[in-house]
């Protein structure tokens, strides 16, 4: 129910932008199409991606693209790659490591809330798929031993996003955009299941990201 509520709220938020006052001074429509790429530091959800948490960078890499379907409404896709997460635990007779990677692909609805000749404000919302890849590696001694346990786990989960962009036109077909995103990542919960390796334990989480992308537009 929480996931459905968030998605409906995202759609309503974007729809409200499409009916924003057309009498605003300097009102502008969306570009016909755009592509972009950038980076966005995000809040940390390492404990939700793998039970021991571990080491990771806060950066998320973004690739985006979209097209206009009405003067103030557009559709698009966004690919997000959070940094890889790694963790390790050791004892007298073992060395266990874990590695986790995620990829997020979402379809977005975009509404232009306000625009001028060079500056605009868009609101976005959508849903997609979170691709998870987990690796378990165990060796029977503290160091110097070959890995004897090697397991991988691949899983998909639903994900939802809501946010805003502030595109700035620098030249006729070149611009940058400030990006604000709230992600709801519905991984589920395996932490309470008996016998689950810590490398394969995960829970649902939310992440908040603020960054910038470079764009080509037409």
N, C-alpha and C positions, 0 to 999 in steps of 0.2 A: 504494500500500500504506500509506503514511504517513497519508493522508486517511482510509482505511477504518479503520485502527487507532484514530485519534482519535475517529471517530464511534462505534465499538463501545465504546471506553472511556467515552464520554459516556453511552451508554445503560446500561452496567453501573453507572456511578456513580449515576445517577438511580434505577435499580432497587434498588440497595442501600439507598437512603434509604427506599424504600417498606416495607422490612422492618425498619426500625430499631425498637428496643424500644418497645412500646406501654405499658410500665410506667413510663415516665419521668414524673416528677411534673409536673403541669400540661400533659400531652400535649394537643395541639389539632390539629384537622383543617384542611384547606385551606378557604378561602371558596368559596361556590358559584360565584362569578364575580368578576372584577375587570377594571378598565381603568386605565391609568396613563400618565404621560409624565414625562420628566426629561432629565438631562444627565449625561454621563460623560466626564471627561478620559481620553485614551488615549495609548498610546505612539505614536511617530511612524513611519510607514512611507511617507513621501513619496517616497523613492528607488525604492520598489517600484511606486508608482502611476504615475510618469512619470520618465523617465531623468534629467532635470535636477533632480529633486526640486522645489524651489520653495517658495512661501509658503503656509502653511495654519495653521489653529488646531488645537490638540489636542482640541477638544471634539467629542463625538459626541452627537447628539440621539436620544432613544429614545421610541417609542410602543409600548405593550404591552397585551395583553389575554389572558384565558384563562378556563378553567372547570374545575371539579372533576369527575372521572370516577369517583373512589373517595375514601374519606375522606382518604387521604394521597397520592393521585396526581392530577395535573392535566395538561391540555394547553393550549397557547396559541400565540400568534404574537408576534413582536417585529420591529419596523421600526426600523432604525438608519440615520441619515444623518450620515456624517462631513462635516467642513467641506470646502468646495471648495478644490482645489489649483490654484495658478497659478504660471507660470514664464515667464521672458523671457530671450532672448539677443540681443545686438546686435553689429553690425560696421559697417564703413564704408559698406557697400552693402546692408545688410538689417536688418530688425527682425522677429524671430520670437517669437511668444508661444504659450503652451499653456495649456489649462484642462482640468481633469479633475474630474468629479463621480462619487460612488458612492452607491448605495443598497443596503441589505442587508435582506432579508426572510427570516426563519427561522421554522420550526415547532419548538416546544419541548415536551419532556416535563419535568414538574416533580414532584419528590418532597419531601414534608415530612420533614425529618430530626429536627426537634424543635420544640415549640411550647408556649407558656404562654398566659395570658389576653391579653397585649398584645404579646408578642415571639415571633418564630419564626425558624427557619433552614430555607430551602429549597435544594435543589440542582437545577440545570437543565442540560439538554443537548439538542442538536438539530442540524438541518441546514436549509439553504435556498439562496437564490440571491443572488449579488452582481451588481448591475446597474452597468455602467461606461459613462460617457459621456466621450469625449475630443474636444477641439477643437484644431485646428491653424490658426494665422493667421500668414501671412508677408507682409511689405511689402518693396518693392525698395529702400528707402533707410533711413537711420538714424532719421528722424522726418519727419512731415508728409506721408507718401505713403499713398495708399489701399491697402488690403489686396488683394493680387492672388492669393494662394493661401488658400483657405478650405475645409477638409475636416473632417468629423465622423466619429467612429467610435463605434458602440454595440455593447456586447458583454455577455454573461452568463457567469458562472462559478459553480461550486459553492462553498459556504461552510459551515463547521461552527462550533459554539459550545459552550462548556462553562463553567459558573460556579456562582454561589451568590447568593441573595437573603437579606436580613435584614429582613423586613417588620415594621413597628411600627404597631399599631393606636392611633390617636389619639382616635377616636370610633367609634360603631357602624358607620358606613359610610365612614369616612375614615381614611387612613393614609399613611405614607411607607415607603420601602424602600431600604436600601442595596443596591447592585448591583455585583457583581464578575463580569467576563466575560473569557474567553480566546477569541479568534476566529482561525480558520485560514481564510485567504482564498486559494483555489486559482485564481489568475488565469492561470497558465501562465507562459510566458517568451518574450518577443519580442525581448529585448535583443541576441540573437546573430543575428537575421535581417538580411541585408544590405538596405539601402535603406529600412528602417523609419524614418519620422520620429521624432525624439526625443519628440514629443508623444504618439505612439502606442506607446511602449515601456513594458512593464510586466512585473513578475515576481510570483510568489506571495509571501505574507508572513503574519505573525501579528501580532495586536494584543492588548494587555492593557488593560482599561478598568476604572475604579472610579468609581462615581457614585451618584446618588440619584434616585428617582422619587417623584412624588406619585400616590396611588392612591385610586380609589373602589372599594368592595368590597360584596358582598352575601352 
